[in-house]
Amino acid sequence: MLPFASGIPNLTPNWTQVTGLGTAATGTLTTSTTDTTSGRVLKVGDFGIGSDPILLGDNTSLDVPVDKFTSLLTHKNGTVAAQYGAGLQFKHPSGRLSRIFMGSLAAVRLFVIQTQLDASNNQTHQIAEVLHSLNTTTDSNGFVKKASPIVQLFSSEIKFNDEAEKQKLYFEKIDIGDYLLKGSLGFAQEGWYIEVPKDANGNTVVAVEYSTLENGD
């Protein structure tokens, strides 16, 4: 209800003259994007909500402020994604928090980070990388494995995962059971292997003999 004086409405009344406003009309706005003062009214951008995320800085520490309920964040850390990324942060009681963090570059890497305070009030972190369709592959025996450049060889074609596709490999069938892969960078110095089909009992059903040419084919 607006107050009237001499029959003319007051179009710019003081808030104390207007009834039915409730307490929000007199609320104090936050003074910064990280203002945690009790009773303050949030603005767009506070704690990274509704605007560009809060930049935590180009650093190599996983330590972050633990006095936030939730926020968007960007971060750079060699032990996590070795690249910039963004995510969500959720606060728990006793200074603990959880983060979901995704790297922002071509290699899609997703992490769950649990943070808590130790006896000396220092932050400690547990990091788990999430396995998904872009960083794993399922072999011919149905096992999920961490993805690296992988080529699947069939009798009349080859199939690649994303990592191998970048190498522009070519397939040539020399004879029955004799194949040539061209354009490869060759086997890795360590960790590589050839996965062969197995029967229901885990026994291999074929034998593989291989060699590498001087040009890596």
N, C-alpha and C positions, 0 to 999 in steps of 0.2 A: 504494500500500500504506500503510495507516494504522499508526502505531506503537502498541504495547500496553505497558502497565506493570502488573505484578501481575495479568495476565489480564484487566484491564478496558481496553477501547479508549479512547484519548484522542480525544474528538470535536472538540477544538479545537487541533490540533497546529500548531506553528510550521511555516512553509513549508519550512524546512531539514530537517524530519523526514519530509517526504512525498516519495516517489520518483516519477519519471515525469511531473512537472509541466511540464518544459521551461522555456524562458526567459520565456515570456509571463507566467507567474505572478509574476515579479518586475519586470515592466516598469513604467516610470513613466508615468503619464497625462500628457497635455498639460495645461498650466496656463491656456490660453486658447484661444479659437476660431481663433486665427491663430498658434499656437505651432508653429514649424517646426524645433524641436530634433530632431536625428537620434536615432532609437531610441525616441522617445516613442510611446505607445499612443494612437491616436485615440479620441475619444468622439463620441457622437451630437451633431451640431451643429457640429463642427469644420469650418471652411472651408465652412460652409453645407450640409453633407451631412446629410440626414435630419431637417432642421428648417427653420425660417424662414430665408430667405437672409440673407447678410451685407449689411447696409445700408451702402453706400459714402457716403451722405450726399446732401443736397439741394444739389448744387453744379453748376457749369457746366464743370467740367474733365473730360476723358476720362482723365486720369492715374489709374492704379490701382496697387496693389502688384504687383510682378512676381515675387514669390518664392513664388507658389502654383502647384501643378500644375493644380488645377481647383477651381472654386468657383461657387456660385450668387451672383448679385449683383442689386442694384437700383441704379438710377442715374437722374439727371435731367440732361439736357444739351440745350441749345437747338439745337445743330448736328446732333443725331441725331434724337430723337423728340419733343423738347419736352414730354416727359411721363415719368412713372415707368415702369419696365419691369423685366424680369428676364431672366436668361440664363445662359450657361455661359462659363467662362474656362479656356483651355488654355495652359500654359506651354511655351515652346520654349527651346532653349539660348540663351545670350548675352543674357538679359533680354528676349527677344521673347515676345509672347503674342498669342493670338487670342481674340476674343470673339464669341459669337452673342447678339444682344440683341434682345428683342421688347418694344415698347411695350405698356403694360397698359390703355390706354384704348380707346374704341370704334374708333378708326382703327387697324386692325391693321397695324403697320409693323415689318418685320424687317430687321436690319442685321448685317453681318459687319464687325468692326473689327479691323484688324491694328495692333499697337503694337510699336515697337522704340525702342531708345535711340540718340540721335545722338552725335556726337563729344563733345559737352559733357555727356553723360549725362542729357539731357532726353528725355522721351518724345515721340515723334512718332506720328501716327495716320493710317491710311488707312481711309476709311469707304466701304462699299458697301451700298446699300439693295437688298434682294432684291425682285424683281418677282414677284407672285403673282396669283391670280385675284381678289383683293379690291382690288388697287390698279392693275390694268390691265384693258383691254378689248380684244377682237378685233373689228376693224371688218368691214364687209361684204366687204371684199377680202382678209381673212385676215391683216391686219397687227396686231400687238400694240402697243397704245399705252397711255401712262399714263392712268389713269382720272381723269376729272372728271365733273361731271354730264353724262350722255349719254342722249339719247333716240333710239331707233331707230324710224323711221317706216315703216309698212307700209301697204298699200292699205286695210286694214280695222282696224288696231290700232296701238298704240305699245307699245314695251317700254323699260324703264328699267334702268340700273345702280343700285347702292345709293345713290350720291350723288344722282342725279336723283329717286329714289323719295321722298326726304325732302321734296321740294317739292310733292307732291300735284298732279301734272299731270293734265290732262284732254284728251281727244282729240275733235275734232269734224270730220267729213268734210263740207265745204261742197259740193263738186262733184268730178267726176273730176279728180284731180290737184290739188285745192284743199283744203288742210287748215288747221285752226286748233288750235294748242296753247294751252290756257288754264291759268292758275295758275303760270306760269313766273316766275322772278325776272328774266327777260330775259337777253340775251347778256352775257357778261363784258366788262369794259372792254378787255381784250386777250387774245390767245391762243385765241379761239374760232374755229371754222370748221365748215362743213357738208361732211360726207364723202358723196360720191355714188358709186353703183356704177360700176365700170369693167369693160371687157372684158379678154380675155386679154392684149391688147397694151398695157393701161394707159390706153386711151382712155375718156373718160366716155361713158356711154350715155344719160344724161338731163341736162337743164339745170334749174337750180333758181332760182326767183325768190322772194324773201322780203321781208317787211316786219315791223316791230315796232309794235304799238299803244301808245298812251300808258300803258296799265296794265301793259305788259310782255308781253301775249299776242302 
